Amino acid sequence: MTVLTATEISINGHTYNVGIAETPEAQRKGLSFKASMPSDFGMLFIFSSDEIRAFWMQGMQFPLDLIWITSNGKVVGVTEDA
């Protein structure tokens, strides 16, 4: 079973609804096979260490913007229209 916790987060004064991929299964699935996603929704992947990660979500039908955040909350990169 995929466990995905939903919550609201605020970044620079903007509030977003996010699914938090807390389990390895939820992290593997990500947004695979999703046809669309509301513009105020996101997915937060929480890992136990800061390191470079690669993502591939099979069957996604829309582009993503990725925000890379360290464990101390520092934004270290943005990838648009991935």
N, C-alpha and C positions, 0 to 999 in steps of 0.2 A: 504494500500500500504506500502511495506517495503522500508524504506529509508536507503540507504547504500552509504555513501560518500567514494570515492576512493582517496587515496593520497599516497605519498612516505614518508617514515620515515627512519632515519638513527640511527642505534644502534651499537656502538663500531666500526664505520667505514664501516658497511655493510648497504646497502640500500635495503629496502623491499617495495613492493607494498602492501598496506593494505586497506581493507575495514573497514570503521569505523561504527560500529553499534551504531547509535546515538539515535534511538527511542526505546521505550520498545518493539515494534513489531520486529524490526531488532535484538534486543538482545535476544528475545525469539526464533527466528528462527535460528540465528547463521549460522552454516554451515550444517544444517539439510538437508539430502537427497543429499548431494554432493558426487559424485563418486571419485573425485580426486581434487588436488589443486597443482599449481606450487610450487616448493621449495622456490621461492623468494616472495611468497604471504603470507599474514597473515590477521588476523582480530583483530581489536582493539575494545574492549568494554569499553566505558567510562561511569562510574557511578558517582553519586553525592556524594558518601561517600566511605571511605576506610573501607571495612569489608570483611570477608571471604565469598566467593561466590562459588556456586556449578553450574556446567555446565553439560548439557546432550543434545546432538544434535542427534536427532532421524535419523536413516538411513545413518549416515556417514559411509563411506567405507574405511577409512584410519586413521592411528594414528596421533595424534597431540602432539606437544610440547607446553606447556602453560608457559608463562612468566608472573609472578605476579608483577605488578608495582604499587607503591603508587601514590597518587595524586601529590606528589612532585618529581616524576620521579625516585625514588629509587626502584631497583629490589630487591624484598624480597623473591622470590622463583622461582623455575623452576620445572615443572612437565614434564618429557619426556615420549613419547609414550603413551599418555593418550587414 
